[in-house]
Amino acid sequence: MKTPKIIIFAIVAGGFVLRLLPIEWGLPSKNLALSSYSPDEQVSFHSLEQMNPKKFDFYPHQALDWGSLHIYLLGMTVKTAEMLGAVKIGNREYYLHNFKELDKLYMLGRLIPIIAGTISIWLLYLIILNLFSDAAAALLGSLILAIIPVHLVYSFYVRPDALMILFGLCVMYFALRILETGARKYYLICGAFAGITISAKYSGGACIVLPIVAHLLYLSRAKELTFGKILGRNLQLGVVALLGAFIITCPYCVTPVFPSHIRHLLSQAKGAPYNQPGWIAYLTYLLPIGMGWPLFLSSMAGCVGLAAAWRRDGDPKKIFLVLAGLGVYGIISSPKCPITVYVMPVIPFLVIYSAYFLRTLWNAENKIVKQAGRLAVIFVVSYTTAYSLAYLNLFLKKNVREDASEWIEKNIPRGSSVAIARSYFWTPPILRKYDPPYKLLMGGDINSFLPDAVLGLGKACEKADYLVLSEYEYREFVHPKIKEYFPEHSAIIDNIFSEKKFQKIAEFDREASFLGLTFKKNYPPTDWLFPNPKIIVFKRKE
């Protein structure tokens, strides 16, 4: 028993170190603004800034688009650190002259998802051990979660995603207890954790599938699957516990402002630039990029294998994994989602599927299959590790924004007019700062929609000596399947790249690489570009 404990400790510790390494990435002192290189991290701090605890005003403002738990936990952490003298709290003017103090707040905020992501590795180990009574499978699953790219990356942004997964795993753990025992206390505990998960982030609401599936499978096994039993007291109490936990941790859900946040979320879900259904986009685009193709394919094989094993041996835990996983996937993939982070609620299932499949191959009776299985385990783990570390390198190395900023400062004369679409998280810091040494001509302000800012860029270019363009600002308007929907925007971008009026004088880009292995970007989802958007500098032709 000592060996698995030592190994799981090493895996958890390794997962913690991987998540801790990029904690200084893109901090305000590097961005020269009151924000980081991630567009969403500032939302949490803006929300805290607008609260007034002295008047019992804890309204999370824009952060209520996610849920309240993350914001309140961040607020308590910051306040505790201030009381201990670890950080200083000031206004915007103070932080503009003390970027390093603001850096401390960001790093403190990042510790929350780092710790949540690390605990999730250990919790998944316990869940798999309960599912299969196989320490090796549990160790393999925890190792995969420790290195899987999407979970690794979103375990250090100041966002609620890692926190949502941690509490979602708690829901899974107690849903399995419902399946095993049907005890009322597990309905209450599971319901409470489901409410907390939703409060962490609303997309965590997909976790309600787990106790429902466990409840139905328990009744089926006990031969009590009747209408009265389905809606029995245990399930009703679980719902009450869910609502109670959600209201306590997200109290503004009962106020008139809450529906407007929900409408905003629904409008975002409908506004994605995909023509294909969301569930196809996840399978062909978001999941392979967020996991890596080998791990993704092994998880698909594991799902099929679990369904086949259930048909063979009737183990309710196996069909629970399949039905619950498909239910969660159906919910989260219903919108047309363009970014990788939205796959997070289904990641624990896919990790379990993959661990089951690889462990089954490893234990196969046929020698050829067993040997192939061991090679498959080595290949999947090695590829996923290389892919994660290559992507992690983008966060650890000098950022392309900083390269571009230094080049601009050295090569573009101060006072020159520089056109940009808008100032946002992709903009080089020298142009992002509040007192840039250049005359900025912007296509739109910070609140402009990007398409509108690109239209404005066409006019700004007419008076500019230089033009700085980011991959974020042009990639959709040169994409052959998207540009047809934006003819005016595409014409502006095509005109810039034709170099009729401007010539390209510098380009800054970096591919994810590790030990000589390079992973080409190949039009990734927008959030996969956070560490490395290509930046191009143009100069007006004489």
C-alpha positions in Angstrom: 0.0 0.0 0.0 3.0 2.3 0.5 4.0 2.4 -3.1 0.7 3.8 -4.5 0.7 6.5 -1.8 4.2 7.5 -2.7 3.4 7.6 -6.4 0.2 9.6 -6.0 2.0 12.0 -3.8 4.6 12.5 -6.5 1.9 12.9 -9.2 0.0 15.5 -7.1 3.2 17.3 -6.3 4.3 17.3 -9.9 0.9 18.6 -11.0 1.2 21.4 -8.5 4.6 22.4 -9.7 3.4 22.4 -13.4 0.5 24.7 -12.4 2.7 27.0 -10.3 5.5 27.5 -12.9 3.6 30.1 -15.1 2.3 32.1 -12.1 4.3 35.2 -13.2 3.1 35.0 -16.8 1.8 38.3 -18.3 1.4 40.2 -15.1 0.4 43.9 -15.1 4.0 45.0 -14.7 4.8 43.3 -18.0 1.6 44.5 -19.7 2.1 48.1 -18.5 -1.6 48.2 -17.7 -4.0 47.3 -14.9 -4.6 43.9 -16.4 -2.8 40.8 -17.6 -2.3 39.1 -20.9 -5.5 37.1 -20.3 -8.6 39.1 -21.1 -10.7 37.6 -18.3 -8.5 37.9 -15.2 -9.2 41.6 -14.7 -13.0 40.9 -14.5 -12.5 39.4 -11.0 -10.6 42.3 -9.7 -12.9 44.9 -11.3 -15.8 43.1 -9.6 -14.1 43.3 -6.2 -13.3 46.9 -6.8 -16.9 47.8 -7.3 -18.2 46.1 -4.1 -18.7 48.1 -0.9 -18.6 45.7 2.0 -19.1 48.5 4.5 -22.6 48.9 3.1 -23.1 45.2 2.7 -22.9 45.6 -1.1 -21.4 42.3 -2.4 -22.8 42.5 -5.9 -20.3 40.8 -8.2 -21.2 43.0 -11.2 -19.7 41.5 -14.4 -18.4 38.4 -12.6 -22.0 37.3 -12.0 -21.8 36.1 -15.6 -19.8 33.2 -14.1 -21.2 32.8 -10.6 -20.3 34.2 -7.2 -18.3 31.6 -5.4 -15.0 32.3 -7.1 -15.3 36.1 -6.5 -16.1 35.8 -2.8 -13.3 33.3 -2.3 -10.9 35.7 -4.1 -12.1 38.6 -2.0 -11.6 36.7 1.3 -8.2 35.6 0.1 -7.1 39.1 -0.7 -8.5 40.5 2.5 -6.7 37.9 4.6 -3.4 38.6 2.7 -3.9 42.4 3.4 -4.5 41.8 7.1 -1.3 39.7 7.2 0.6 42.5 5.4 1.4 40.4 2.3 -0.4 42.8 -0.1 -1.4 46.5 -0.1 -4.9 47.5 -1.3 -5.1 50.8 -3.2 -7.1 52.6 -6.0 -6.3 52.6 -9.7 -4.0 55.6 -9.4 -1.9 53.8 -6.8 -1.5 50.7 -8.9 -0.6 52.7 -12.0 2.5 53.8 -10.1 3.0 50.5 -8.3 2.5 47.7 -10.8 4.4 45.2 -8.6 1.8 45.5 -5.9 -0.9 44.7 -8.4 1.2 41.8 -9.6 1.0 40.4 -6.0 -2.8 40.4 -6.2 -2.8 38.6 -9.5 -0.4 35.9 -8.2 -2.5 35.6 -5.1 -5.6 35.1 -7.2 -3.9 32.5 -9.4 -3.0 30.4 -6.3 -6.8 29.6 -5.9 -7.1 27.7 -9.2 -3.6 26.3 -8.8 -4.6 24.7 -5.5 -8.1 23.7 -6.7 -6.5 22.0 -9.8 -4.0 20.2 -7.6 -6.6 18.8 -5.2 -8.6 17.7 -8.2 -5.8 15.3 -9.2 -5.9 13.6 -5.8 -9.7 13.5 -5.8 -9.8 11.9 -9.2 -7.5 9.2 -7.9 -9.9 8.4 -5.2 -12.9 8.3 -7.6 -11.1 5.9 -10.0 -10.0 3.7 -7.1 -13.7 3.5 -6.1 -14.8 2.8 -9.6 -12.5 0.0 -10.5 -10.7 -1.0 -7.3 -7.5 -0.8 -9.3 -4.7 1.4 -7.9 -2.8 1.3 -11.2 -5.8 2.7 -13.1 -6.3 5.3 -10.5 -2.6 6.4 -10.7 -2.8 6.5 -14.4 -6.0 8.6 -14.4 -4.5 11.1 -11.9 -1.3 11.3 -14.0 -3.4 12.1 -17.1 -5.3 14.9 -15.3 -2.0 16.3 -13.9 -0.6 16.7 -17.5 -3.7 17.2 -19.7 -3.2 20.5 -21.4 -6.6 22.2 -21.0 -6.8 21.5 -17.3 -3.2 22.5 -16.7 -3.6 25.8 -18.5 -6.9 26.7 -16.8 -5.5 25.9 -13.4 -3.5 29.1 -13.2 -5.8 31.8 -14.7 -7.8 33.9 -12.3 -11.0 32.2 -13.4 -13.5 29.8 -11.8 -13.0 26.8 -14.1 -10.6 24.8 -11.9 -12.7 25.5 -8.9 -15.8 24.3 -10.8 -14.0 21.0 -11.7 -12.9 20.5 -8.1 -16.5 20.7 -6.8 -17.8 18.8 -9.8 -15.5 15.9 -8.8 -17.1 16.1 -5.3 -20.5 15.7 -6.9 -19.2 12.6 -8.8 -17.7 11.1 -5.7 -21.0 11.3 -3.7 -23.1 10.4 -6.8 -21.3 7.1 -6.7 -22.2 6.7 -3.1 -25.9 7.2 -4.1 -25.4 4.5 -6.7 -23.9 2.1 -4.1 -26.2 2.7 -1.1 -29.1 4.9 -1.9 -28.6 6.6 1.5 -30.4 9.9 2.0 -27.3 11.6 3.4 -25.5 11.2 0.1 -28.4 12.8 -1.8 -28.1 15.8 0.5 -24.3 16.1 0.3 -24.3 15.5 -3.5 -27.0 18.1 -4.0 -25.1 20.6 -1.8 -21.9 20.1 -3.8 -23.9 20.5 -7.1 -25.2 23.8 -5.9 -21.7 25.0 -5.0 -20.4 23.8 -8.4 -23.0 25.8 -10.2 -22.2 28.8 -8.1 -18.5 28.4 -9.0 -19.5 28.5 -12.7 -22.9 28.1 -14.3 -21.7 25.6 -16.8 -21.0 23.3 -13.9 -24.8 22.9 -13.8 -24.2 20.0 -16.1 -23.2 18.1 -13.0 -26.8 17.6 -12.0 -26.9 14.8 -14.5 -24.7 12.7 -12.1 -27.0 12.3 -9.1 -30.0 11.9 -11.4 -28.3 9.0 -13.3 -27.1 7.5 -10.0 -30.6 7.8 -8.6 -32.2 6.1 -11.5 -29.6 3.3 -11.7 -30.0 2.6 -8.0 -33.8 2.3 -8.3 -33.4 0.1 -11.3 -31.0 -2.2 -9.5 -33.3 -2.3 -6.4 -36.3 -3.0 -8.8 -38.0 0.2 -7.5 -38.1 2.1 -10.7 -41.6 3.5 -10.4 -42.9 7.1 -10.9 -43.4 7.6 -7.2 -39.9 6.4 -6.3 -38.3 8.5 -9.1 -39.7 11.6 -7.6 -39.3 10.3 -4.0 -38.3 12.2 -0.9 -34.5 11.5 -1.3 -34.4 13.2 -4.7 -36.5 16.1 -3.5 -34.3 16.7 -0.6 -31.3 16.6 -2.9 -32.9 19.4 -5.0 -33.5 21.4 -1.9 -29.9 21.0 -0.8 -28.8 22.1 -4.3 -30.9 25.2 -4.3 -29.9 26.1 -0.7 -26.2 25.8 -1.4 -26.5 27.8 -4.6 -28.5 30.6 -3.0 -26.1 30.8 0.0 -23.0 30.9 -2.3 -24.6 33.0 -5.1 -27.1 35.2 -3.1 -27.7 37.7 -6.0 -29.4 34.9 -7.9 -32.7 35.9 -6.2 -32.4 39.6 -7.1 -33.9 41.3 -10.2 -30.4 41.7 -11.7 -29.8 38.0 -12.2 -32.0 37.4 -15.2 -30.0 40.0 -17.2 -26.8 38.1 -16.6 -28.4 34.8 -17.8 -29.7 36.6 -20.9 -26.2 37.8 -21.6 -24.8 34.3 -21.3 -27.5 32.9 -23.6 -26.8 35.6 -26.2 -23.1 34.7 -26.1 -23.9 31.0 -26.6 -25.9 31.8 -29.8 -23.3 34.2 -31.2 -20.4 31.8 -32.0 -19.0 31.8 -35.6 -19.6 28.1 -36.4 -22.0 26.8 -39.0 -21.7 23.2 -37.7 -23.5 22.0 -34.5 -21.6 22.5 -31.3 -21.3 18.7 -30.5 -19.4 18.3 -33.8 -17.1 21.2 -33.1 -16.2 19.7 -29.8 -15.3 16.4 -31.3 -13.4 17.6 -34.3 -11.9 20.8 -32.9 -12.0 21.8 -29.3 -11.4 18.5 -27.5 -8.5 17.3 -29.8 -6.8 20.7 -29.3 -7.4 20.8 -25.5 -6.4 17.2 -24.9 -4.1 16.2 -27.8 -5.3 13.7 -30.4 -3.9 10.5 -28.8 -5.5 11.1 -25.4 -8.7 12.2 -27.0 -8.9 9.0 -29.2 -8.1 6.8 -26.2 -10.9 8.4 -24.2 -13.4 7.7 -27.0 -12.2 4.1 -27.1 -12.6 3.9 -23.4 -16.2 5.2 -23.5 -17.1 2.4 -26.0 -15.2 -0.1 -24.0 -17.1 0.8 -20.8 -20.5 0.4 -22.6 -19.4 -3.0 -23.9 -18.1 -4.1 -20.5 -21.4 -3.1 -18.9 -23.4 -5.2 -21.4 -21.1 -8.1 -20.5 -20.9 -7.9 -16.7 -23.8 -5.6 -15.7 -21.6 -3.4 -13.5 -23.8 -0.3 -12.8 -20.7 1.9 -12.2 -19.7 1.4 -15.8 -23.0 2.4 -17.3 -23.1 5.3 -14.8 -19.9 6.6 -16.3 -21.1 6.3 -19.9 -24.6 7.8 -19.3 -23.5 10.6 -17.0 -20.6 11.5 -19.3 -22.8 11.6 -22.4 -25.4 13.7 -20.4 -22.8 16.2 -19.4 -21.4 16.3 -22.9 -24.9 16.9 -24.4 -25.5 19.8 -22.1 -22.1 21.6 -22.6 -22.0 21.1 -26.3 -25.5 22.4 -27.1 -24.2 25.9 -27.7 -21.8 26.6 -30.6 -18.8 27.2 -28.5 -15.6 28.7 -30.0 -13.2 28.4 -27.1 -11.4 25.5 -25.4 -12.2 26.2 -21.8 -15.9 25.2 -22.4 -14.8 21.5 -22.6 -13.8 21.5 -18.9 -16.9 19.9 -17.4 -16.5 16.8 -19.5 -12.7 16.4 -19.0 -12.9 14.2 -15.8 -15.0 11.7 -17.7 -12.7 11.6 -20.7 -9.7 11.1 -18.4 -11.5 8.2 -16.7 -12.4 6.7 -20.0 -8.8 6.9 -21.2 -7.4 5.4 -18.0 -9.9 2.6 -18.2 -9.1 1.8 -21.9 -5.3 2.0 -21.4 -5.4 -0.1 -18.3 -7.6 -2.7 -20.0 -5.1 -3.1 -22.8 -2.3 -3.3 -20.3 -4.0 -6.2 -18.5 -5.1 -8.1 -21.7 -4.6 -11.8 -21.7 -3.4 -11.9 -25.3 0.4 -11.2 -25.3 0.3 -9.1 -28.5 -2.5 -7.0 -27.2 -0.8 -6.6 -23.9 2.4 -5.4 -25.5 0.5 -3.1 -27.8 -1.3 -1.8 -24.7 1.9 -1.0 -22.9 3.2 0.8 -25.9 -0.1 2.7 -26.1 0.2 3.8 -22.5 3.8 5.0 -23.1 2.8 6.8 -26.3 -0.3 8.6 -24.9 1.4 9.7 -21.7 4.6 10.8 -23.6 2.8 12.7 -26.3 0.4 14.4 -23.8 3.4 15.4 -21.6 5.3 16.8 -24.6 2.3 18.6 -25.9 1.6 20.1 -22.4 5.2 21.1 -21.8 5.5 22.6 -25.3 2.4 24.7 -24.7 3.6 25.6 -21.2 6.9 26.8 -22.7 4.9 29.6 -24.4 4.0 30.9 -20.9 7.5 30.5 -19.5 9.5 32.0 -22.3 9.7 35.7 -23.1 6.3 36.7 -24.5 5.9 37.8 -28.2 4.1 40.9 -26.9 7.3 41.9 -25.1 9.4 41.2 -28.1 7.2 43.3 -30.3 7.1 46.1 -27.7 10.9 46.3 -27.4 11.3 46.3 -31.2 8.7 49.1 -31.6 10.4 51.2 -28.9 13.8 50.8 -30.6 12.8 51.1 -34.2 9.7 53.4 -34.4 10.5 57.1 -33.7 8.7 58.6 -30.7 5.8 60.8 -31.7 5.0 58.7 -34.8 1.4 57.9 -35.6 0.6 54.2 -35.1 -2.7 52.6 -36.1 -4.2 49.7 -34.1 -7.6 48.2 -34.3 -8.1 48.6 -30.5 -6.1 48.4 -27.3 -6.7 45.0 -25.7 -4.9 42.1 -24.2 -3.0 41.2 -27.4 -1.6 44.8 -27.9 2.2 45.2 -27.3 2.7 46.8 -23.9 4.4 50.0 -25.2 1.1 50.8 -27.0 -1.0 49.4 -24.2 0.3 51.7 -21.5 -1.7 54.7 -20.4 0.8 57.2 -21.7 2.3 55.7 -24.9 5.1 57.6 -26.6 3.2 57.5 -29.9 0.2 59.0 -31.4 -2.3 56.1 -31.4 -5.0 56.0 -34.1 -7.5 53.4 -33.0 -10.2 51.8 -35.0 -12.3 51.5 -31.8 -12.1 52.0 -28.1 -11.8 49.3 -25.4 -15.6 48.7 -25.4 -15.8 48.3 -29.2 -16.7 45.0 -30.8 -13.7 43.7 -32.7 -15.4 43.7 -36.1 -16.4 47.3 -35.6 -12.8 48.2 -34.6 -11.5 46.5 -37.7 -13.8 48.6 -39.8 -12.5 51.7 -38.0 -9.0 50.5 -38.6 -9.5 51.1 -42.3 -9.9 54.8 -41.7 -7.2 55.0 -39.0 -4.7 53.6 -41.5 -5.1 56.5 -43.8 -3.4 58.9 -41.4 -0.9 56.5 -39.8 2.9 56.2 -40.3 2.9 52.7 -38.9 0.3 49.9 -38.4 0.5 47.1 -35.7 -1.8 44.2 -36.4 -2.4 41.1 -34.2 -3.5 37.7 -35.3 -6.6 38.1 -33.2 -7.6 41.1 -35.4 -7.3 39.5 -38.8 -7.5 35.7 -38.7 -11.3 35.4 -39.0 -11.3 37.8 -41.9 -8.8 35.8 -43.9 -10.2 32.4 -43.0 -11.8 30.9 -46.2 -14.9 29.6 -44.4 -15.5 32.7 -42.4 -14.5 35.7 -44.4 -17.5 35.5 -46.7 -19.6 36.6 -43.8 -17.5 39.8 -43.4 -16.8 41.2 -46.9 -16.0 44.7 -45.7 -13.7 43.6 -43.0 -12.0 41.1 -45.3 -11.4 43.8 -47.9 -9.7 46.0 -45.3 -7.4 43.2 -44.1 -6.7 42.0 -47.7 -5.7 45.6 -48.6 -3.3 45.7 -45.7 -1.6 42.4 -46.6 -1.4 43.3 -50.2 1.3 45.9 -49.1 0.0 48.5 -51.6 0.2 51.2 -49.0 2.0 49.5 -46.1 5.0 47.1 -46.1 5.7 44.5 -43.5 8.8 45.4 -41.5 8.6 43.0 -38.5 6.8 39.9 -37.4 6.7 38.2 -34.0 5.5 34.7 -33.5 6.4 31.5 -31.6 5.2 27.9 -32.0 4.8 25.6 -29.0 7.8 23.4 -28.8 9.6 21.0 -26.4 12.9 19.1 -26.9 12.7 19.7 -30.6 9.1 18.7 -31.0 7.0 21.5 -32.4 3.2 21.7 -32.4 1.9 24.0 -35.1 -0.9 26.4 -34.2 -3.1 25.5 -37.2 -5.9 28.0 -36.3 -6.6 27.0 -32.7 -9.5 28.3 -30.6 -9.1 32.0 -29.5 -8.2 31.1 -25.9 -5.4 28.8 -27.1 -3.7 32.0 -28.5 -3.5 33.8 -25.2 0.2 33.1 -24.7 1.2 33.7 -28.3 -0.7 35.8 -30.8 1.2 36.6 -33.9 2.0 40.4 -34.1 2.9 42.1 -37.4 4.3 45.7 -37.8 3.8 47.6 -41.0 5.3 50.8 -42.2 3.6 53.2 -44.7 5.3 53.2 -48.1 6.8 56.5 -49.1 
